[in-house]
């Protein structure tokens, strides 16, 4: 595929991913409180429904990846746009706790087949080993999901209420997300037992790098930790910053820095760090949240912006690593299903993160950063156990 054609794919998929993330993963941070007030439930109950969506996403992720491995991203992601619209419409219509949980379960189906893992698998299905730049490209665009999602959800809630906010997001999936996903190139159906088509590679670079089974376990642990931290911050960052001494307006404004910081980290990965092995980029990124947490804990509200930038930049680079590290270590064969399996523990950690970190905030206040910072250091240590591709034996 030519460079302009690939750029069009990246632009379309990146925009669709921005919409998908803003209207699902980043939705509860702004709408949980008004939903809870209207339905007469506690705010943690809304986050529990969100956790159900993440659990559904974890269980269905391998199936979605397998479908993309076989049929490509276009049919799966196009269908997912309809699922997101259905789930958001159901959420806007919910009048009780049963409707709330049912709507989030539907959104969980969309999250299983419509967020980054599915997008990465779609790109690998199109470009094989040459997917690193495309993966970086869509994350550069979708890195603005929180920057777009949080203010827009808050504005819609203030102007028309949370129900119409959900309906507006659903309409965007139909009029924007659906055509964008439908514009992706078609690919031939791939039988699971057929050889994987990939671009020509240097004869000195074997087709499939050898990676021990322990590497998969280590990656699963790292992904689980980093997604726990990312989800905890996405759900609770404004509240965390308020507990650190920032006003509500300042907390929302500072929280909006996470998106541009993610993009900045991805630009760094696309520029300087692209010359390095993805594992080295991941190690650097894993340290950024613990450093930011230490700065915020020590200096309080004046350091809130620095924390948001460090967390966002590290999270941005790690998002790319979640797509590129499995590709480098294991190759493109069965990439989608493998991503689903590697991310299953991460999705479960995601499901627990809003509740666990919320409880920690209730008990420890800004001291809850001790938990996320320590976990970030554990992820860094785990990444140090993984050798670079060139340090391990490889087989064709």
ABEGO torsion letter per residue (X at the ends): XBAAAAAAAAAAAAAAAAAAAAAAAAAAAAAAAAAAAAAGBBAAAAAAAAAAAAAAAAAAAAAAAAAAAAAEAAAAAAAAAAAAAAAAAAAAABABAAAAAAAAAAAAAAAAAABAAAAAAAAAAAAEAAAAAAAAAAAAAAAAAAAAAAAAAAAAAAAAEAAAAAAAAAAAAAAAAAAAAAABBBBBBBBAABBBBBBBBBAABBABBBBBAAAAAAAAAAAAAAAAAAAAAAAAAAAAAAAAGBBAAAAAAAAAAAAAAAAAAAAAAABAAAABBAAAAAAAAAAAAAAAAAAAAAAEAAAAAAAAAAAAAAAAAAAAAAAAAAAAAAEABGAAAAAAAAAAAAAAAAAAAAAAAAAAAAAAEAAAAAAAAAAAAAAAAAAAABBBAAABBBBX
